Amino acid sequence: MYYTAKVKLLVSDAGARKEKWATENYLVRAESVTHAEQLVAEDFAGETIDFEVKGVAQSQIVKVINP
């Protein structure tokens, strides 16, 4: 199954020299909502950016077709 994870990230605005929160959506292939949240956390584990998983929901996407 596919899940959409909404992640809040603390990003730097180089021009304004300040940080702000931005929200990004990720498509995650996982077995459950909990598994999807775990995969997102593992993906960000080595990063120096502050993040927070705001929510995970089952996606309506059935299949991803790659060329």
C-alpha positions as CSV (number, residue, x, y, z in Angstrom):
1,M,0.0,0.0,0.0
2,Y,1.0,3.6,-0.4
3,Y,0.7,6.3,2.2
4,T,1.1,10.0,2.1
5,A,3.2,11.5,4.9
6,K,2.9,15.2,5.7
7,V,6.3,16.4,7.1
8,K,7.0,19.8,8.6
9,L,10.6,20.9,8.0
10,L,12.6,23.8,9.4
11,V,14.3,25.4,6.4
12,S,16.6,28.4,6.1
13,D,15.8,31.4,4.0
14,A,19.2,32.5,2.9
15,G,18.0,35.9,1.6
16,A,16.2,36.8,4.8
17,R,18.7,35.1,7.1
18,K,16.0,33.4,9.1
19,E,14.4,30.0,9.4
20,K,10.8,29.1,8.7
21,W,8.7,25.9,8.8
22,A,7.6,24.4,5.5
23,T,5.3,21.4,4.9
24,E,6.2,18.7,2.3
25,N,4.3,15.6,1.2
26,Y,5.9,12.3,0.7
27,L,4.6,9.1,-0.9
28,V,5.6,6.1,1.1
29,R,5.2,2.4,0.2
30,A,4.6,0.7,3.6
31,E,2.6,-2.0,5.3
32,S,0.8,0.3,7.7
33,V,0.5,3.9,8.9
34,T,3.0,3.2,11.7
35,H,5.4,1.6,9.3
36,A,5.2,4.6,6.9
37,E,5.9,7.0,9.7
38,Q,8.9,4.8,10.8
39,L,10.3,4.8,7.2
40,V,10.0,8.6,7.0
41,A,11.8,9.0,10.3
42,E,14.6,6.6,9.1
43,D,15.0,8.5,5.9
44,F,15.6,11.8,7.8
45,A,17.7,10.2,10.5
46,G,21.1,11.2,9.0
47,E,20.0,14.7,8.1
48,T,20.8,17.9,10.1
49,I,17.4,19.4,9.4
50,D,14.7,19.6,12.1
51,F,11.5,17.8,11.0
52,E,8.2,16.5,12.4
53,V,5.9,14.0,10.8
54,K,2.5,15.8,11.1
55,G,0.4,13.0,9.7
56,V,0.2,9.8,7.6
57,A,-2.8,8.7,5.7
58,Q,-3.5,5.9,3.3
59,S,-3.2,7.1,-0.3
60,Q,-5.6,6.5,-3.1
61,I,-2.7,5.7,-5.4
62,V,-2.9,2.0,-6.4
63,K,0.4,1.7,-8.3
64,V,3.4,3.7,-9.4
65,I,4.5,3.0,-12.9
66,N,8.1,3.7,-13.7
67,P,9.5,3.9,-17.3
